[in-house]
Amino acid sequence: MTLVKGLLTVIGACLACSVPAQALTLNTAVNSTGVITDNGTTNFTFTVSGAEPVTTDVNLSLNLSHQDLFDLNIFLISPTSQALALGQGLLGTPGTINTTFDDQGGGDHIELATNPYTATSYLPVEFPNEPIFAPTPILSAGNLLAVFNNANPNGTWTLRIDDYASDNTGTLNSATLAVTTDATPVPFDFQPSTGLLLLGGIWGMKECRRRFRQLAPQ
């Protein structure tokens, strides 16, 4: 039986070696600064082009200031119209957000923190509300940036900031979108040498079973 396990290990290693490892690529897009429209919607866009077609990770670094953060609903919308709420109903008069939204950053959901929101990273808001201003994107069912994974990242991403009250103004100081991508998964590459090893392994297992039966007590 030990010999059989050894043969299976060799066969498994041969199969693994026949599939090339994939290299991940980090793509970044920087947005210019801008004024956040009072009592309206402001769209700040990022363009991702030439990236590999499979998204594996998305992070957004955001730096903004506003006279009352509670007025703001902040969304990230992908080129495929997938929408995720980043921050809603945050307290801060005036308020500051200077952080990175990152699923793997170790931070908590941002609404559980306090102003200024300047930790190294936060998770998006845990229980988002639907946007009010038209056009209204359909929010993703999830509350993590992983909702963007596996989709094609190429195209225009939108950082949408809705301001639901008048008389309080703010500014987007900077925003950087970081998208990690992978190539399309490579299909199994069945080489002749691998086939010979598999056939040899199958024959070896059958021979082991035959001899084991011969040696077994009758």
C-alpha positions, 0 to 999 in steps of 0.5 A: 500500500505504501508503494501505491501511495508513492505512485499516486504522489508522483502522478499528482506532482506530474499533473501539477507541473503540467499546469503553469503558475499564474502571475498576478498583476497590480493595476493602479488608476489615480483620480484627480481632486475635485469638489463634492457637489452640494446636495447632488451626485459627483462622479469621479472616474478611473480608467483601467485598460490593458489589464488581464481579464480576471479581477482577484483583488480591489482596493481603494485609497480615499482622502476626502474632507467634508463639513458633515460626513453624515450627508454623504453616501459613497459608492464604488461602481465597476465597469460591469455596473457592479456597485458597492457602498463604501461609506454611509451615515458616518459621523464627523462635523467636520469630518475626514476620511483618509484611508484604504478600503481593503478586505485584507487590511485587518480593519473593521467596517468603517461605520464602527470607527470614529472621526477622523477615519484615518486608520490604515484600512477599513472594510466597507459599510456593513449594512448599506442603504440603496442610493436615492439620487438617479440613476440608482445603481443596483447594490451588490448583495455583499459588503466586501470589495471581493464582490468585484472579483472574477469580473473583467476590470477593464473600462471605467470605474466610478467613485460616486459620492452622493450628498443628501443635504444642502449647505455643507460642502467638501472636497475629494483630495485624492483617490487611487484604485488598485486592481490586482488581475490574473490571466484567464486560467490556463487549461490542463496541458496534457503532454505525452510525457505526462501520459506515459507517467500516468499509464505507468502509474496505473500499470504499477498500481494494478501490478501491486494489487495483483501481487498483494492478492497472491501474498494474502492468506487464502 
